[in-house]
Amino acid sequence: MSSTDTSARDAAMALLTQYGDDASVIATLRAAEVAAMGDVEALAHWDAVISFLEEGPAPEQLS
């Protein structure tokens, strides 16, 4: 697993812990904020977090 995947997973898990079912909404809001600032790298991170939250982890992401 790449450090990018680990970072997205960790962020997703933190959002789930803090916000529960609203985690995807919070991640989407953060993605919109960084998109508005033109931060392409941060947007890619939040897109990965959103994907993790919506699709669940791949088997290799569970370790």
C-alpha positions in Angstrom: 0.0 0.0 0.0 1.4 3.4 -0.9 1.8 6.2 1.5 -1.0 8.1 -0.4 -3.4 5.2 0.2 -2.4 5.0 3.8 -2.9 8.7 4.3 -6.4 8.6 2.6 -7.3 5.6 4.7 -6.2 7.2 7.9 -8.1 10.4 7.1 -11.2 8.4 6.2 -11.0 6.5 9.5 -10.5 9.7 11.5 -13.6 11.2 9.8 -15.6 8.1 10.5 -14.6 8.1 14.1 -15.5 11.8 14.5 -18.5 12.2 12.2 -19.9 8.7 11.7 -22.4 8.6 8.8 -21.6 12.2 7.9 -18.0 11.4 7.2 -18.5 11.5 3.4 -20.3 14.9 3.6 -17.4 16.4 5.6 -14.8 14.9 3.1 -16.8 16.4 0.2 -16.9 19.8 1.9 -13.1 19.7 2.4 -12.6 18.6 -1.2 -14.6 21.6 -2.3 -12.6 23.9 -0.1 -9.3 22.8 -1.6 -10.7 22.8 -5.1 -11.7 26.4 -4.7 -8.2 27.2 -3.6 -6.8 25.5 -6.7 -4.8 22.9 -4.7 -4.8 19.9 -7.1 -2.7 17.7 -4.8 -5.0 18.2 -1.8 -8.0 17.6 -4.0 -6.6 14.3 -5.1 -6.1 13.4 -1.5 -9.7 14.2 -0.6 -11.0 12.4 -3.7 -9.1 9.3 -2.4 -10.7 9.8 1.0 -14.2 10.1 -0.5 -13.6 6.9 -2.6 -12.5 5.0 0.5 -15.6 6.2 2.4 -18.0 5.4 -0.4 -16.5 2.1 -1.7 -14.9 0.7 1.5 -11.4 -0.6 1.7 -9.8 -2.9 -0.7 -8.5 -6.1 0.9 -4.9 -4.8 0.8 -5.9 -1.6 2.6 -7.1 -3.5 5.7 -3.6 -4.5 6.9 
